[in-house]
Amino acid sequence: MLAKNLNRDDVRVLSVDEVNLRKGQPSTACSVFIDAETHRGLVIVQGSS
């Protein structure tokens, strides 16, 4: 997703989820940031916390 989505001021509720793009392979882990009101994905970051 585009980096410009990081500089938004219209997102009131942020949701964060962690997913693996390939089952059982930790190297494919990603963190996904979602606008919880619109259910629109904002940013996908490779790696998880």
N, CA, C and O atoms as a Tripos MOL2 file, in Angstrom:
@<TRIPOS>MOLECULE
protein
  196   195    49     0     0
PROTEIN
NO_CHARGES

@<TRIPOS>ATOM
      1 N           0.8400   -1.1680    0.0000 N.3       1 MET1
      2 CA          0.0000    0.0000    0.0000 C.3       1 MET1
      3 C           0.8920    1.2410    0.0000 C.2       1 MET1
      4 O           2.0820    1.1590    0.3040 O.2       1 MET1
      5 N           0.3350    2.3380   -0.3280 N.am      2 LEU2
      6 CA          1.1080    3.5510   -0.5210 C.3       2 LEU2
      7 C           1.5140    4.1990    0.7910 C.2       2 LEU2
      8 O           0.7540    4.1970    1.7590 O.2       2 LEU2
      9 N           2.7260    4.7550    0.8130 N.am      3 ALA3
     10 CA          3.2360    5.4210    2.0100 C.3       3 ALA3
     11 C           2.4360    6.6690    2.3480 C.2       3 ALA3
     12 O           2.4290    7.0860    3.5060 O.2       3 ALA3
     13 N           1.7560    7.2820    1.3730 N.am      4 LYS4
     14 CA          0.9730    8.4810    1.6700 C.3       4 LYS4
     15 C          -0.1700    8.1740    2.6350 C.2       4 LYS4
     16 O          -0.6970    9.0890    3.2680 O.2       4 LYS4
     17 N          -0.5560    6.9280    2.7580 N.am      5 ASN5
     18 CA         -1.5990    6.5520    3.7110 C.3       5 ASN5
     19 C          -1.1390    6.6870    5.1560 C.2       5 ASN5
     20 O          -1.9660    6.6580    6.0670 O.2       5 ASN5
     21 N           0.1640    6.8360    5.3840 N.am      6 LEU6
     22 CA          0.6670    7.0460    6.7360 C.3       6 LEU6
     23 C           0.3500    8.4420    7.2440 C.2       6 LEU6
     24 O           0.2400    8.6430    8.4540 O.2       6 LEU6
     25 N           0.2020    9.4030    6.3550 N.am      7 ASN7
     26 CA         -0.0270   10.7930    6.7330 C.3       7 ASN7
     27 C          -1.4940   11.1660    6.5750 C.2       7 ASN7
     28 O          -1.8240   12.0720    5.8090 O.2       7 ASN7
     29 N          -2.3640   10.4880    7.2810 N.am      8 ARG8
     30 CA         -3.8070   10.7250    7.1880 C.3       8 ARG8
     31 C          -4.2940   11.2990    8.5070 C.2       8 ARG8
     32 O          -3.8310   10.9030    9.5770 O.2       8 ARG8
     33 N          -5.2260   12.2290    8.4210 N.am      9 ASP9
     34 CA         -5.8150   12.7530    9.6470 C.3       9 ASP9
     35 C          -7.3080   12.4370    9.7470 C.2       9 ASP9
     36 O          -7.9710   12.8840   10.6830 O.2       9 ASP9
     37 N          -7.8440   11.6680    8.7900 N.am     10 ASP10
     38 CA         -9.2650   11.3210    8.8180 C.3      10 ASP10
     39 C          -9.5460    9.9510    9.4340 C.2      10 ASP10
     40 O         -10.7060    9.5500    9.5270 O.2      10 ASP10
     41 N          -8.5150    9.2310    9.8530 N.am     11 VAL11
     42 CA         -8.7040    7.9160   10.4740 C.3      11 VAL11
     43 C          -8.8990    8.1240   11.9710 C.2      11 VAL11
     44 O          -8.0130    8.6350   12.6560 O.2      11 VAL11
     45 N         -10.0670    7.7240   12.4740 N.am     12 ARG12
     46 CA        -10.3610    7.9050   13.8950 C.3      12 ARG12
     47 C         -10.1100    6.6350   14.7010 C.2      12 ARG12
     48 O          -9.7220    6.7090   15.8670 O.2      12 ARG12
     49 N         -10.3300    5.4530   14.0800 N.am     13 VAL13
     50 CA        -10.1410    4.1790   14.7780 C.3      13 VAL13
     51 C          -9.2090    3.3110   13.9390 C.2      13 VAL13
     52 O          -9.5260    2.9620   12.8020 O.2      13 VAL13
     53 N          -8.0640    2.9700   14.5070 N.am     14 LEU14
     54 CA         -7.0620    2.1830   13.8020 C.3      14 LEU14
     55 C          -7.0630    0.7680   14.3400 C.2      14 LEU14
     56 O          -7.0950    0.5520   15.5520 O.2      14 LEU14
     57 N          -7.0280   -0.1930   13.4360 N.am     15 SER15
     58 CA         -6.9540   -1.6000   13.7970 C.3      15 SER15
     59 C          -5.6510   -2.1660   13.2330 C.2      15 SER15
     60 O          -5.2450   -1.8190   12.1240 O.2      15 SER15
     61 N          -5.0030   -3.0340   14.0010 N.am     16 VAL16
     62 CA         -3.7460   -3.6410   13.5700 C.3      16 VAL16
     63 C          -3.8850   -5.1500   13.6630 C.2      16 VAL16
     64 O          -4.3980   -5.6750   14.6510 O.2      16 VAL16
     65 N          -3.4260   -5.8420   12.6310 N.am     17 ASP17
     66 CA         -3.4830   -7.3000   12.6300 C.3      17 ASP17
     67 C          -2.1570   -7.8210   12.0980 C.2      17 ASP17
     68 O          -1.4620   -7.1340   11.3500 O.2      17 ASP17
     69 N          -1.8210   -9.0200   12.4840 N.am     18 GLU18
     70 CA         -0.6120   -9.6720   11.9790 C.3      18 GLU18
     71 C          -1.0290  -10.9030   11.1980 C.2      18 GLU18
     72 O          -1.8550  -11.6920   11.6580 O.2      18 GLU18
     73 N          -0.4560  -11.0620   10.0160 N.am     19 VAL19
     74 CA         -0.7930  -12.1950    9.1490 C.3      19 VAL19
     75 C           0.4800  -12.7930    8.5700 C.2      19 VAL19
     76 O           1.5020  -12.1150    8.4600 O.2      19 VAL19
     77 N           0.4110  -14.0540    8.2030 N.am     20 ASN20
     78 CA          1.4710  -14.7160    7.4500 C.3      20 ASN20
     79 C           0.9570  -14.9270    6.0370 C.2      20 ASN20
     80 O          -0.1250  -15.4840    5.8490 O.2      20 ASN20
     81 N           1.7120  -14.4920    5.0480 N.am     21 LEU21
     82 CA          1.2860  -14.6490    3.6700 C.3      21 LEU21
     83 C           1.3930  -16.0850    3.2080 C.2      21 LEU21
     84 O           0.6580  -16.5080    2.3160 O.2      21 LEU21
     85 N           2.3040  -16.8420    3.8060 N.am     22 ARG22
     86 CA          2.4330  -18.2720    3.5260 C.3      22 ARG22
     87 C           2.4120  -19.0130    4.8460 C.2      22 ARG22
     88 O           3.2290  -18.7530    5.7290 O.2      22 ARG22
     89 N           1.4930  -19.9200    4.9750 N.am     23 LYS23
     90 CA          1.2930  -20.6540    6.2220 C.3      23 LYS23
     91 C           2.5800  -21.3470    6.6800 C.2      23 LYS23
     92 O           3.2320  -22.0520    5.9100 O.2      23 LYS23
     93 N           2.9270  -21.1300    7.9440 N.am     24 GLY24
     94 CA          4.0610  -21.8150    8.5430 C.3      24 GLY24
     95 C           5.4240  -21.2100    8.2340 C.2      24 GLY24
     96 O           6.4410  -21.7510    8.6670 O.2      24 GLY24
     97 N           5.4740  -20.1120    7.5050 N.am     25 GLN25
     98 CA          6.7540  -19.4870    7.1830 C.3      25 GLN25
     99 C           6.8350  -18.1170    7.8460 C.2      25 GLN25
    100 O           6.2630  -17.1490    7.3460 O.2      25 GLN25
    101 N           7.5490  -18.0310    8.9790 N.am     26 PRO26
    102 CA          7.6060  -16.7700    9.7140 C.3      26 PRO26
    103 C           8.2450  -15.6280    8.9140 C.2      26 PRO26
    104 O           8.0430  -14.4600    9.2470 O.2      26 PRO26
    105 N           8.9940  -15.9400    7.8890 N.am     27 SER27
    106 CA          9.6320  -14.8900    7.0910 C.3      27 SER27
    107 C           8.6190  -14.1170    6.2460 C.2      27 SER27
    108 O           8.9570  -13.0780    5.6780 O.2      27 SER27
    109 N           7.3850  -14.6100    6.1580 N.am     28 THR28
    110 CA          6.3530  -13.9270    5.3780 C.3      28 THR28
    111 C           5.3760  -13.1660    6.2710 C.2      28 THR28
    112 O           4.3060  -12.7640    5.8130 O.2      28 THR28
    113 N           5.7310  -12.9640    7.5390 N.am     29 ALA29
    114 CA          4.8510  -12.2600    8.4700 C.3      29 ALA29
    115 C           4.7450  -10.7800    8.0840 C.2      29 ALA29
    116 O           5.7240  -10.1570    7.6740 O.2      29 ALA29
    117 N           3.5360  -10.2380    8.2260 N.am     30 CYS30
    118 CA          3.2780   -8.8270    7.9260 C.3      30 CYS30
    119 C           2.3510   -8.2510    8.9830 C.2      30 CYS30
    120 O           1.5170   -8.9590    9.5480 O.2      30 CYS30
    121 N           2.5040   -6.9590    9.2420 N.am     31 SER31
    122 CA          1.5540   -6.2280   10.0700 C.3      31 SER31
    123 C           0.6870   -5.4020    9.1320 C.2      31 SER31
    124 O           1.1950   -4.7460    8.2220 O.2      31 SER31
    125 N          -0.6230   -5.4380    9.3570 N.am     32 VAL32
    126 CA         -1.5800   -4.7420    8.5010 C.3      32 VAL32
    127 C          -2.3010   -3.6890    9.3470 C.2      32 VAL32
    128 O          -2.8480   -4.0050   10.4040 O.2      32 VAL32
    129 N          -2.2970   -2.4410    8.8780 N.am     33 PHE33
    130 CA         -2.9810   -1.3450    9.5580 C.3      33 PHE33
    131 C          -4.2430   -1.0110    8.7710 C.2      33 PHE33
    132 O          -4.1910   -0.7640    7.5670 O.2      33 PHE33
    133 N          -5.3840   -1.0090    9.4730 N.am     34 ILE34
    134 CA         -6.6870   -0.8940    8.8260 C.3      34 ILE34
    135 C          -7.4930    0.2200    9.4790 C.2      34 ILE34
    136 O          -7.4670    0.3760   10.7000 O.2      34 ILE34
    137 N          -8.2110    0.9960    8.6660 N.am     35 ASP35
    138 CA         -9.1810    1.9560    9.1800 C.3      35 ASP35
    139 C         -10.3860    1.1340    9.6350 C.2      35 ASP35
    140 O         -11.0990    0.5700    8.8050 O.2      35 ASP35
    141 N         -10.6170    1.0620   10.9410 N.am     36 ALA36
    142 CA        -11.6410    0.1800   11.4810 C.3      36 ALA36
    143 C         -13.0570    0.6440   11.1600 C.2      36 ALA36
    144 O         -13.9890   -0.1570   11.2240 O.2      36 ALA36
    145 N         -13.2390    1.8980   10.8230 N.am     37 GLU37
    146 CA        -14.5800    2.3910   10.4910 C.3      37 GLU37
    147 C         -14.9600    2.0940    9.0380 C.2      37 GLU37
    148 O         -16.1070    1.7490    8.7530 O.2      37 GLU37
    149 N         -14.0030    2.2260    8.1260 N.am     38 THR38
    150 CA        -14.2870    2.0040    6.7100 C.3      38 THR38
    151 C         -13.8420    0.6210    6.2330 C.2      38 THR38
    152 O         -14.1940    0.1990    5.1320 O.2      38 THR38
    153 N         -13.0680   -0.0830    7.0630 N.am     39 HIS39
    154 CA        -12.5130   -1.4070    6.7370 C.3      39 HIS39
    155 C         -11.5670   -1.3330    5.5450 C.2      39 HIS39
    156 O         -11.4210   -2.3070    4.8070 O.2      39 HIS39
    157 N         -10.9340   -0.2020    5.3550 N.am     40 ARG40
    158 CA         -9.9870    0.0030    4.2530 C.3      40 ARG40
    159 C          -8.5670   -0.2210    4.7760 C.2      40 ARG40
    160 O          -8.1780    0.3210    5.8110 O.2      40 ARG40
    161 N          -7.8070   -1.0250    4.0440 N.am     41 GLY41
    162 CA         -6.4110   -1.2310    4.3930 C.3      41 GLY41
    163 C          -5.6110    0.0380    4.1510 C.2      41 GLY41
    164 O          -5.7640    0.6800    3.1120 O.2      41 GLY41
    165 N          -4.7580    0.4050    5.1010 N.am     42 LEU42
    166 CA         -3.9580    1.6140    4.9690 C.3      42 LEU42
    167 C          -2.5080    1.2990    4.6280 C.2      42 LEU42
    168 O          -1.9460    1.8590    3.6870 O.2      42 LEU42
    169 N          -1.9100    0.3990    5.3980 N.am     43 VAL43
    170 CA         -0.4870    0.0930    5.2260 C.3      43 VAL43
    171 C          -0.2460   -1.3740    5.5360 C.2      43 VAL43
    172 O          -0.8310   -1.9210    6.4710 O.2      43 VAL43
    173 N           0.6140   -2.0130    4.7520 N.am     44 ILE44
    174 CA          1.0940   -3.3600    5.0290 C.3      44 ILE44
    175 C           2.5990   -3.2600    5.2250 C.2      44 ILE44
    176 O           3.3190   -2.7870    4.3460 O.2      44 ILE44
    177 N           3.0720   -3.7130    6.3940 N.am     45 VAL45
    178 CA          4.4920   -3.6270    6.7240 C.3      45 VAL45
    179 C           5.0490   -5.0400    6.8570 C.2      45 VAL45
    180 O           4.5420   -5.8440    7.6410 O.2      45 VAL45
    181 N           6.0980   -5.3400    6.0850 N.am     46 GLN46
    182 CA          6.6980   -6.6720    6.1790 C.3      46 GLN46
    183 C           7.3780   -6.8260    7.5180 C.2      46 GLN46
    184 O           8.0630   -5.9160    7.9870 O.2      46 GLN46
    185 N           7.1900   -7.9720    8.1270 N.am     47 GLY47
    186 CA          7.7130   -8.2360    9.4570 C.3      47 GLY47
    187 C           6.6240   -7.9590   10.4810 C.2      47 GLY47
    188 O           5.6760   -7.2250   10.2000 O.2      47 GLY47
    189 N           6.7530   -8.5370   11.6540 N.am     48 SER48
    190 CA          5.7500   -8.3050   12.6880 C.3      48 SER48
    191 C           6.4760   -7.9560   13.9740 C.2      48 SER48
    192 O           7.6820   -8.1660   14.1100 O.2      48 SER48
    193 N           5.7200   -7.4230   14.9030 N.am     49 SER49
    194 CA          6.3350   -7.0110   16.1690 C.3      49 SER49
    195 C           6.3100   -8.0950   17.2050 C.2      49 SER49
    196 O           6.7910   -7.8940   18.3200 O.2      49 SER49
@<TRIPOS>BOND
     1     1     2 1
     2     2     3 1
     3     3     4 2
     4     3     5 am
     5     5     6 1
     6     6     7 1
     7     7     8 2
     8     7     9 am
     9     9    10 1
    10    10    11 1
    11    11    12 2
    12    11    13 am
    13    13    14 1
    14    14    15 1
    15    15    16 2
    16    15    17 am
    17    17    18 1
    18    18    19 1
    19    19    20 2
    20    19    21 am
    21    21    22 1
    22    22    23 1
    23    23    24 2
    24    23    25 am
    25    25    26 1
    26    26    27 1
    27    27    28 2
    28    27    29 am
    29    29    30 1
    30    30    31 1
    31    31    32 2
    32    31    33 am
    33    33    34 1
    34    34    35 1
    35    35    36 2
    36    35    37 am
    37    37    38 1
    38    38    39 1
    39    39    40 2
    40    39    41 am
    41    41    42 1
    42    42    43 1
    43    43    44 2
    44    43    45 am
    45    45    46 1
    46    46    47 1
    47    47    48 2
    48    47    49 am
    49    49    50 1
    50    50    51 1
    51    51    52 2
    52    51    53 am
    53    53    54 1
    54    54    55 1
    55    55    56 2
    56    55    57 am
    57    57    58 1
    58    58    59 1
    59    59    60 2
    60    59    61 am
    61    61    62 1
    62    62    63 1
    63    63    64 2
    64    63    65 am
    65    65    66 1
    66    66    67 1
    67    67    68 2
    68    67    69 am
    69    69    70 1
    70    70    71 1
    71    71    72 2
    72    71    73 am
    73    73    74 1
    74    74    75 1
    75    75    76 2
    76    75    77 am
    77    77    78 1
    78    78    79 1
    79    79    80 2
    80    79    81 am
    81    81    82 1
    82    82    83 1
    83    83    84 2
    84    83    85 am
    85    85    86 1
    86    86    87 1
    87    87    88 2
    88    87    89 am
    89    89    90 1
    90    90    91 1
    91    91    92 2
    92    91    93 am
    93    93    94 1
    94    94    95 1
    95    95    96 2
    96    95    97 am
    97    97    98 1
    98    98    99 1
    99    99   100 2
   100    99   101 am
   101   101   102 1
   102   102   103 1
   103   103   104 2
   104   103   105 am
   105   105   106 1
   106   106   107 1
   107   107   108 2
   108   107   109 am
   109   109   110 1
   110   110   111 1
   111   111   112 2
   112   111   113 am
   113   113   114 1
   114   114   115 1
   115   115   116 2
   116   115   117 am
   117   117   118 1
   118   118   119 1
   119   119   120 2
   120   119   121 am
   121   121   122 1
   122   122   123 1
   123   123   124 2
   124   123   125 am
   125   125   126 1
   126   126   127 1
   127   127   128 2
   128   127   129 am
   129   129   130 1
   130   130   131 1
   131   131   132 2
   132   131   133 am
   133   133   134 1
   134   134   135 1
   135   135   136 2
   136   135   137 am
   137   137   138 1
   138   138   139 1
   139   139   140 2
   140   139   141 am
   141   141   142 1
   142   142   143 1
   143   143   144 2
   144   143   145 am
   145   145   146 1
   146   146   147 1
   147   147   148 2
   148   147   149 am
   149   149   150 1
   150   150   151 1
   151   151   152 2
   152   151   153 am
   153   153   154 1
   154   154   155 1
   155   155   156 2
   156   155   157 am
   157   157   158 1
   158   158   159 1
   159   159   160 2
   160   159   161 am
   161   161   162 1
   162   162   163 1
   163   163   164 2
   164   163   165 am
   165   165   166 1
   166   166   167 1
   167   167   168 2
   168   167   169 am
   169   169   170 1
   170   170   171 1
   171   171   172 2
   172   171   173 am
   173   173   174 1
   174   174   175 1
   175   175   176 2
   176   175   177 am
   177   177   178 1
   178   178   179 1
   179   179   180 2
   180   179   181 am
   181   181   182 1
   182   182   183 1
   183   183   184 2
   184   183   185 am
   185   185   186 1
   186   186   187 1
   187   187   188 2
   188   187   189 am
   189   189   190 1
   190   190   191 1
   191   191   192 2
   192   191   193 am
   193   193   194 1
   194   194   195 1
   195   195   196 2
@<TRIPOS>SUBSTRUCTURE
     1 MET1         2 RESIDUE 1 A MET
     2 LEU2         6 RESIDUE 1 A LEU
     3 ALA3        10 RESIDUE 1 A ALA
     4 LYS4        14 RESIDUE 1 A LYS
     5 ASN5        18 RESIDUE 1 A ASN
     6 LEU6        22 RESIDUE 1 A LEU
     7 ASN7        26 RESIDUE 1 A ASN
     8 ARG8        30 RESIDUE 1 A ARG
     9 ASP9        34 RESIDUE 1 A ASP
    10 ASP10       38 RESIDUE 1 A ASP
    11 VAL11       42 RESIDUE 1 A VAL
    12 ARG12       46 RESIDUE 1 A ARG
    13 VAL13       50 RESIDUE 1 A VAL
    14 LEU14       54 RESIDUE 1 A LEU
    15 SER15       58 RESIDUE 1 A SER
    16 VAL16       62 RESIDUE 1 A VAL
    17 ASP17       66 RESIDUE 1 A ASP
    18 GLU18       70 RESIDUE 1 A GLU
    19 VAL19       74 RESIDUE 1 A VAL
    20 ASN20       78 RESIDUE 1 A ASN
    21 LEU21       82 RESIDUE 1 A LEU
    22 ARG22       86 RESIDUE 1 A ARG
    23 LYS23       90 RESIDUE 1 A LYS
    24 GLY24       94 RESIDUE 1 A GLY
    25 GLN25       98 RESIDUE 1 A GLN
    26 PRO26      102 RESIDUE 1 A PRO
    27 SER27      106 RESIDUE 1 A SER
    28 THR28      110 RESIDUE 1 A THR
    29 ALA29      114 RESIDUE 1 A ALA
    30 CYS30      118 RESIDUE 1 A CYS
    31 SER31      122 RESIDUE 1 A SER
    32 VAL32      126 RESIDUE 1 A VAL
    33 PHE33      130 RESIDUE 1 A PHE
    34 ILE34      134 RESIDUE 1 A ILE
    35 ASP35      138 RESIDUE 1 A ASP
    36 ALA36      142 RESIDUE 1 A ALA
    37 GLU37      146 RESIDUE 1 A GLU
    38 THR38      150 RESIDUE 1 A THR
    39 HIS39      154 RESIDUE 1 A HIS
    40 ARG40      158 RESIDUE 1 A ARG
    41 GLY41      162 RESIDUE 1 A GLY
    42 LEU42      166 RESIDUE 1 A LEU
    43 VAL43      170 RESIDUE 1 A VAL
    44 ILE44      174 RESIDUE 1 A ILE
    45 VAL45      178 RESIDUE 1 A VAL
    46 GLN46      182 RESIDUE 1 A GLN
    47 GLY47      186 RESIDUE 1 A GLY
    48 SER48      190 RESIDUE 1 A SER
    49 SER49      194 RESIDUE 1 A SER
